[in-house]
Amino acid sequence: LCGACEKVCPAKAIDYGQQPEIIELNVAAIILATGVDLYDARNIPEYGYGKFQNVYTHLEFERLISSTGPTNGHLVRRSDGKTPRKIAWIQCVGSRDIRFNHYCSAFCCMAATKQAIIAKEHVPEVETVIYYMDMRAFGKGFFEFYRRAVTEYGVKYIRGKVVKITERPDSKNLVLFYEDTLHSYMMKDEFDMVVLSVAIRPNKVASFPVKTDKGGFVQLMDPYLDTVSTTMEGIFVIGGAAEARDIPDSVVMASAAAIKAATIARKAVMSQPITIRGEAI
């Protein structure tokens, strides 16, 4: 550790000598925005993540095609640096599956569609195929975006369940074995690269006196009429801490929670004050 950044930081915001401390605050309301983490795709060995070099998570692929990513936005394979000519996306990896997580991760269908379009923009001749369980384009403009991917960019969608992935030792290409669930027969296809749309999981909020559901998300007071209030008065939850949500939904919920918290702060009255002691920061 050279400590150079601590010396040059103009705001003096870096302190490598800082020790953990407990800070007590008296507040009127709390908003939980603890976010989410990705499910570990290595728990699903049939997809070869961590074993086959050209199998990526959707977050890794997002970094790969970013101009600030490890390849400066150039779409190349991890194994040999070659440009892929055929890419597959596998949806619901670790989600909507009783073995792992029962819930839908909400944003993956549109994220895969966006990534397939960007791949086409980077390499126009690349073939893009998305294997899905059900297409959930439920947000405003989402279905139109999905149709554009098909009609304007030639993205191919196959309703099917990928059973396993194997690797060809010579080329490092990947062979997908899948069930075509529309026609009820087994198929296989070969790809240069595979992207796994991995499930999201909530980060733990163990230090807060709120209930969680069986998926680990913070339990809502009323998931239909009040999507930000928890079972504890004065504590609100937003984003992926409450349920699998995309960015637009998370922004709306953040605004709603801020209004509710501001209302309590203005009144500065709670029926039953509570004390919360979390971990040292």
C-alpha positions as CSV (number, residue, x, y, z in Angstrom):
1,L,0.0,0.0,0.0
2,C,1.8,3.1,-1.2
3,G,-0.7,5.7,0.2
4,A,-0.1,8.1,-2.7
5,C,-3.8,8.7,-3.2
6,E,-4.2,9.8,0.5
7,K,-1.5,12.4,0.0
8,V,-2.9,13.9,-3.2
9,C,-6.6,13.8,-2.4
10,P,-7.7,17.5,-2.5
11,A,-10.7,16.9,-0.2
12,K,-8.6,15.0,2.4
13,A,-11.3,12.3,2.2
14,I,-8.8,9.3,2.4
15,D,-7.4,8.2,5.7
16,Y,-5.7,4.9,5.9
17,G,-5.2,5.2,9.6
18,Q,-8.9,5.5,10.3
19,Q,-10.2,3.0,12.9
20,P,-13.7,1.5,13.2
21,E,-16.0,3.6,15.4
22,I,-19.6,3.7,16.5
23,I,-21.5,6.9,15.7
24,E,-24.9,7.4,17.4
25,L,-27.5,9.5,15.6
26,N,-30.9,10.6,16.7
27,V,-33.1,10.4,13.5
28,A,-36.8,10.6,12.7
29,A,-36.8,7.9,10.0
30,I,-34.5,5.5,8.2
31,I,-34.5,4.5,4.6
32,L,-32.9,1.1,3.8
33,A,-31.1,1.1,0.4
34,T,-28.8,-1.8,1.0
35,G,-28.9,-3.0,-2.6
36,V,-28.3,-6.4,-4.1
37,D,-25.6,-8.8,-5.0
38,L,-25.3,-11.3,-7.8
39,Y,-26.0,-15.0,-7.2
40,D,-22.8,-17.0,-7.6
41,A,-23.1,-18.8,-10.9
42,R,-20.6,-21.4,-9.8
43,N,-23.4,-23.0,-7.8
44,I,-24.8,-24.1,-11.1
45,P,-21.9,-26.3,-12.4
46,E,-23.8,-27.4,-15.6
47,Y,-23.2,-23.9,-17.0
48,G,-19.5,-24.0,-16.6
49,Y,-19.0,-20.6,-15.1
50,G,-15.5,-20.3,-13.6
51,K,-14.4,-23.4,-15.6
52,F,-14.9,-22.3,-19.2
53,Q,-13.2,-19.0,-20.0
54,N,-15.8,-17.8,-22.5
55,V,-18.7,-18.1,-20.1
56,Y,-19.5,-14.6,-18.6
57,T,-22.0,-13.2,-16.2
58,H,-24.1,-10.3,-17.6
59,L,-22.3,-7.9,-15.3
60,E,-18.9,-9.1,-16.7
61,F,-20.3,-8.7,-20.3
62,E,-21.5,-5.2,-19.4
63,R,-17.9,-4.2,-18.4
64,L,-16.5,-5.9,-21.5
65,I,-18.5,-3.7,-23.8
66,S,-17.9,-0.5,-21.8
67,S,-15.5,2.0,-23.1
68,T,-13.9,2.1,-19.6
69,G,-13.8,-1.7,-19.4
70,P,-10.7,-4.0,-19.6
71,T,-10.7,-4.0,-23.4
72,N,-11.8,-0.4,-23.9
73,G,-15.1,-1.5,-25.2
74,H,-13.7,-4.0,-27.8
75,L,-15.9,-7.1,-27.9
76,V,-13.3,-10.0,-27.7
77,R,-13.2,-13.4,-26.1
78,R,-11.3,-14.0,-22.8
79,S,-9.7,-17.2,-24.1
80,D,-7.9,-15.9,-27.2
81,G,-8.8,-12.2,-27.8
82,K,-10.8,-13.0,-30.9
83,T,-14.0,-11.3,-31.8
84,P,-17.0,-13.6,-31.2
85,R,-19.3,-14.3,-34.2
86,K,-22.0,-16.0,-32.2
87,I,-23.1,-15.1,-28.7
88,A,-25.8,-16.7,-26.5
89,W,-27.6,-15.2,-23.5
90,I,-29.2,-17.6,-20.9
91,Q,-31.9,-16.1,-18.8
92,C,-33.1,-16.9,-15.3
93,V,-29.8,-18.3,-14.2
94,G,-30.4,-19.0,-10.5
95,S,-33.8,-17.4,-10.5
96,R,-37.3,-18.7,-11.0
97,D,-35.9,-22.1,-9.9
98,I,-36.9,-23.8,-6.7
99,R,-33.3,-25.1,-6.3
100,F,-31.9,-21.6,-6.0
101,N,-34.2,-18.6,-5.9
102,H,-37.9,-18.8,-6.6
103,Y,-38.4,-15.1,-7.7
104,C,-37.9,-13.3,-11.0
105,S,-35.0,-10.9,-11.0
106,A,-37.1,-8.4,-13.0
107,F,-34.5,-6.6,-15.1
108,C,-32.7,-9.4,-16.9
109,C,-34.9,-9.7,-20.0
110,M,-34.4,-6.1,-20.9
111,A,-30.7,-6.1,-19.8
112,A,-30.0,-9.1,-22.1
113,T,-31.9,-7.4,-25.0
114,K,-29.9,-4.2,-24.5
115,Q,-26.6,-6.1,-24.4
116,A,-27.5,-8.0,-27.6
117,I,-28.3,-4.8,-29.4
118,I,-25.0,-3.2,-28.2
119,A,-23.1,-6.4,-29.4
120,K,-24.7,-5.9,-32.8
121,E,-23.6,-2.3,-32.8
122,H,-20.0,-3.3,-32.0
123,V,-19.9,-6.2,-34.4
124,P,-22.7,-5.9,-36.9
125,E,-22.2,-9.5,-38.3
126,V,-22.4,-11.2,-34.8
127,E,-25.3,-13.6,-34.3
128,T,-27.1,-13.0,-31.0
129,V,-29.5,-15.6,-29.4
130,I,-31.4,-15.2,-26.2
131,Y,-32.7,-18.3,-24.4
132,Y,-35.6,-17.3,-22.2
133,M,-38.1,-18.9,-19.9
134,D,-40.8,-16.2,-20.3
135,M,-40.3,-12.8,-21.9
136,R,-41.1,-10.2,-19.2
137,A,-41.1,-6.9,-21.0
138,F,-43.6,-5.3,-18.6
139,G,-42.3,-1.7,-18.2
140,K,-43.3,1.4,-20.3
141,G,-41.8,1.0,-23.7
142,F,-40.2,-2.4,-22.9
143,F,-42.2,-4.4,-25.3
144,E,-41.5,-2.0,-28.1
145,F,-37.8,-2.2,-27.3
146,Y,-38.0,-6.0,-27.4
147,R,-39.7,-5.8,-30.8
148,R,-37.0,-3.4,-32.1
149,A,-34.3,-5.9,-31.1
150,V,-36.0,-8.5,-33.3
151,T,-37.0,-6.4,-36.3
152,E,-34.2,-3.9,-36.5
153,Y,-31.2,-5.7,-35.1
154,G,-32.1,-9.4,-35.8
155,V,-31.8,-10.6,-32.3
156,K,-33.1,-14.1,-32.0
157,Y,-35.2,-15.3,-29.1
158,I,-35.7,-19.0,-28.3
159,R,-38.1,-20.1,-25.6
160,G,-36.1,-22.9,-24.0
161,K,-34.3,-24.3,-21.0
162,V,-30.5,-24.8,-21.3
163,V,-29.6,-28.1,-19.7
164,K,-25.8,-27.9,-19.8
165,I,-22.8,-26.4,-21.5
166,T,-19.7,-28.2,-22.7
167,E,-16.5,-26.8,-24.2
168,R,-14.6,-27.8,-27.3
169,P,-11.0,-28.2,-26.2
170,D,-9.5,-27.1,-29.5
171,S,-11.5,-23.9,-30.2
172,K,-12.8,-23.1,-26.7
173,N,-16.2,-22.7,-28.3
174,L,-19.2,-23.6,-26.2
175,V,-21.9,-26.2,-27.0
176,L,-25.3,-25.6,-25.5
177,F,-27.8,-28.4,-25.0
178,Y,-31.3,-27.1,-24.5
179,E,-34.9,-28.1,-24.5
180,D,-37.1,-26.1,-26.9
181,T,-40.1,-25.6,-24.7
182,L,-42.3,-24.4,-27.5
183,H,-41.9,-27.6,-29.5
184,S,-40.9,-30.0,-26.7
185,Y,-37.7,-31.5,-28.1
186,M,-34.0,-31.4,-27.3
187,M,-31.5,-29.3,-29.4
188,K,-27.9,-28.2,-29.3
189,D,-26.0,-25.3,-30.8
190,E,-22.4,-23.9,-30.7
191,F,-21.4,-20.4,-29.7
192,D,-18.2,-18.4,-29.3
193,M,-19.4,-16.8,-26.1
194,V,-22.1,-17.4,-23.5
195,V,-23.6,-14.7,-21.2
196,L,-25.4,-15.8,-18.0
197,S,-28.2,-13.5,-16.8
198,V,-27.5,-14.3,-13.1
199,A,-30.1,-13.8,-10.4
200,I,-29.8,-10.9,-7.9
201,R,-30.0,-11.5,-4.2
202,P,-30.6,-8.9,-1.5
203,N,-27.8,-7.8,0.8
204,K,-28.3,-8.6,4.5
205,V,-30.0,-6.1,6.8
206,A,-29.5,-8.2,9.9
207,S,-28.8,-5.3,12.3
208,F,-32.2,-3.7,11.6
209,P,-35.4,-4.9,13.4
210,V,-37.3,-5.6,10.2
211,K,-38.8,-8.8,8.9
212,T,-37.6,-10.4,5.7
213,D,-39.4,-12.8,3.4
214,K,-38.1,-16.2,2.3
215,G,-36.0,-14.7,-0.4
216,G,-34.2,-12.5,2.1
217,F,-35.9,-9.2,0.9
218,V,-37.2,-6.8,3.5
219,Q,-40.9,-7.5,4.1
220,L,-43.3,-4.7,3.1
221,M,-46.2,-3.5,5.1
222,D,-48.4,-3.8,2.0
223,P,-46.7,-4.9,-1.2
224,Y,-49.6,-3.7,-3.3
225,L,-50.7,-0.4,-1.7
226,D,-47.5,0.7,0.1
227,T,-44.3,-0.5,-1.5
228,V,-41.8,1.4,0.7
229,S,-43.1,1.0,4.3
230,T,-41.7,-1.9,6.3
231,T,-43.2,-3.7,9.2
232,M,-41.4,-1.3,11.6
233,E,-42.7,2.2,11.9
234,G,-40.3,4.8,10.7
235,I,-38.2,2.4,8.6
236,F,-38.6,2.5,4.9
237,V,-37.1,0.4,2.1
238,I,-36.3,1.1,-1.5
239,G,-34.7,-0.6,-4.5
240,G,-33.5,-4.1,-4.5
241,A,-33.6,-4.3,-0.7
242,A,-37.4,-4.7,-1.0
243,E,-37.7,-6.9,-4.1
244,A,-36.1,-7.4,-7.4
245,R,-36.5,-4.1,-9.2
246,D,-35.1,-2.3,-12.2
247,I,-33.6,1.3,-12.1
248,P,-36.8,3.2,-13.0
249,D,-38.9,1.5,-10.4
250,S,-36.1,2.0,-7.8
251,V,-36.0,5.7,-8.5
252,V,-39.8,6.1,-8.1
253,M,-39.7,4.1,-4.8
254,A,-36.8,6.3,-3.6
255,S,-38.9,9.4,-4.2
256,A,-41.9,7.9,-2.4
257,A,-39.7,6.8,0.6
258,A,-38.1,10.3,0.8
259,I,-41.6,11.9,1.0
260,K,-42.7,9.6,3.7
261,A,-39.5,10.1,5.7
262,A,-39.8,13.9,5.3
263,T,-43.4,13.8,6.6
264,I,-42.3,11.9,9.8
265,A,-39.3,14.3,10.2
266,R,-41.6,17.3,10.0
267,K,-43.9,16.0,12.6
268,A,-41.0,14.5,14.7
269,V,-43.4,12.3,16.5
270,M,-43.5,8.5,16.6
271,S,-45.8,6.3,18.5
272,Q,-43.0,4.2,19.8
273,P,-39.3,5.4,19.5
274,I,-36.9,2.6,18.8
275,T,-33.1,2.1,19.3
276,I,-31.0,0.5,16.6
277,R,-27.4,-0.5,17.1
278,G,-25.7,-1.7,13.9
279,E,-22.1,-2.8,13.3
280,A,-19.2,-0.4,13.7
281,I,-18.4,1.6,10.6
